[in-house]
Amino acid sequence: AFVATLILALIAAPANWLLDANYLFLSAKPPVASLMDYMGPWPWYILTLVPVSLIFFALFYSPFWIADKVMTTRRKNPFAAEDID
């Protein structure tokens, strides 16, 4: 998903220039207050957003990664979570 977003940004950058637009906020910061206000001026906030977006991608993906690890462990040993009396 992260690589797809970077590819989309590479497509949006020339489109922004041709259409005088601001897709993905690549041309300018949003007009309202946002997290980007703390990331420096253009173009530096774009470079700062890369690690920030990686952190958010990892944070949002982590529940699915944990669930996958739990399911993999249960498939290997289906009785590991059960109490045997």
C-alpha positions in Angstrom: 0.0 0.0 0.0 2.9 2.4 0.8 4.6 1.8 -2.6 1.2 2.2 -4.3 0.8 5.6 -2.6 4.3 6.6 -3.7 3.5 5.6 -7.3 0.2 7.6 -7.1 2.2 10.6 -5.9 4.6 10.2 -8.9 1.5 10.3 -11.2 -0.2 13.2 -9.3 2.9 15.5 -9.3 2.9 16.1 -13.1 -1.0 16.2 -13.0 -0.7 19.0 -10.4 1.6 20.9 -12.6 -0.5 20.5 -15.7 -3.9 21.2 -14.1 -2.7 23.8 -11.6 -4.1 21.5 -8.8 -2.9 20.2 -5.5 -3.6 16.5 -5.4 -2.1 14.7 -2.3 -1.0 18.2 -1.1 2.1 17.9 -3.2 2.0 21.5 -4.5 1.2 23.3 -1.2 0.0 22.6 2.3 -3.7 22.6 3.0 -5.3 26.0 3.8 -6.4 24.8 7.3 -4.3 23.9 10.2 -2.8 20.4 10.0 0.0 18.2 11.1 2.0 19.4 8.0 2.3 22.8 9.7 4.9 21.3 12.0 6.9 19.7 9.1 8.5 22.7 7.6 8.0 24.5 4.3 7.4 23.0 0.8 9.1 20.7 -0.3 10.5 19.6 3.0 7.2 18.6 4.5 6.8 16.0 1.7 10.1 14.4 2.7 8.9 14.5 6.4 5.6 12.8 5.5 7.3 9.7 4.2 8.5 8.4 7.6 5.3 9.6 9.2 3.2 7.7 6.7 5.3 4.6 7.2 4.6 4.8 10.9 0.9 5.1 10.3 0.8 2.3 7.8 2.6 0.1 10.3 0.3 1.1 13.1 -2.9 0.5 11.1 -1.6 -2.8 9.7 -0.4 -4.2 13.1 -3.8 -5.6 14.2 -4.0 -7.7 11.0 -0.3 -8.8 11.4 -0.9 -9.9 15.0 -4.2 -11.7 14.0 -2.3 -13.5 11.3 0.5 -14.6 13.7 -2.1 -15.8 16.2 -4.0 -17.8 13.5 -0.7 -19.3 12.2 0.2 -20.4 15.7 -3.2 -22.0 16.2 -3.0 -23.9 13.0 0.3 -25.4 14.0 -0.9 -26.4 17.5 -4.8 -26.3 17.6 -4.9 -27.3 21.3 -2.5 -24.6 22.6 -5.3 -22.2 23.6 -7.5 -24.8 25.3 -7.5 -25.8 28.9 -7.3 -29.6 29.3 -8.9 -30.8 32.6 
